């Protein structure tokens, strides 16, 4: 009770002060109509971020904190009439004494700020790469300093290629599309089967029998029309990998379900210099890492040889907990977004091991192997090999 | 004693155990103790007396191949992870 009443007393006092100031200094304010009609120089004192969204055409931008240092240089004539504005007219009013102290003789604040200006239907300009719809859609990203408008703009310009639209590809595709990754490629020659739906959340019962790449495209475009989805209804092979990888991909998210494709993708990604966000799963356990060519290790540095087939059962043979690809695929999407934004510590040279039963996340180091036959100092594999044969240990 | 994490693909050889306590001052001694108790494991992690290339062994998060291989010392209370590649994205 006590805290409440003291808080409201303070609030009342603040309101009283504001009223007192604005009443006594009303001569230092003009309306948006007057500002629009008059020939004064409009000075926008808001932040860079605010200005980007919308500003009055022809106005000068001097953020409040820089007025003292920069205004004299930008407006040398102290007799120039100035109208300051901000969002609603509070900051532009508060800055007037600073402008007075710099020697300007005729400065006033625009009451109601740019909001009042816009309510009157006067035009504004925007430097924003995002239109109002996008600002709304990605508002939760824009609020994070590490992403912001610049980062979101970057995501919308990013192209990511997903190998597989299955267990791992489903969550990563959904989160990457939702995040506004501008162009997503999907390589998958498979069709949606009812046994997929226990975990492949990108597909649905109505899509049974449909090509996964096509089913994925529908789901992703429905989720976010900002995203262009490019489909490859084919299996990645030595014959098509160069064509597919040379179509402008910034990074690859590997959700393949077999060793030949993983080794093929590894070699191709090094030769095409495209980072790969790797994920793999089995039953209750999954692995995630980032292979960044020439900066960190590659898949062959981690596993120079695939295990013999009897030691490497697939999910189709050994099963997988439905939510596991959700966890691992989401971790892959997380790494992919970090790489695209250039933020955080990507899992390069580190393999994350997730155990769903133990609820444990371990990490082991992956050293780069200088004798790696593909990314090492003296490569011995310089063209595609027969990956099926290689994985059968022949 | 050292805790050894057994990957899902090798649990058939350990009677379904996911973690096993084993003793030994080096990786070799530790794996000897383990394969002594679970003989079927030996063929799965060794090839011609050496660690198979498709199995990685980590002591304290470090690949033993970057240390002293099978002679890498294993401190009491440390965790050893056996890790073969997994293909699945399915």
Interface residues (C-beta under 8 A of the other chain):
Chain A: X163 X164 X166 X167 X168 X169 X254 X255 X256 X257 X258 X259 X262 X279 X280 X281 X282 X283 X284 X285 X286 X287 X302 X303 X304 X305 X306 X307 X308 X311 X312 X313 X314 X315 X316 X318 X320 X325 X351 X353 X357 X358 X362 X363 X364 X365 X366 X367
Chain B: X5 X7 X8 X9 X10 X18 X44 X52 X53 X54 X55 X56 X58 X61 X62 X63 X65 X66 X81 X83 X84 X85 X86 X87 X88 X89 X90
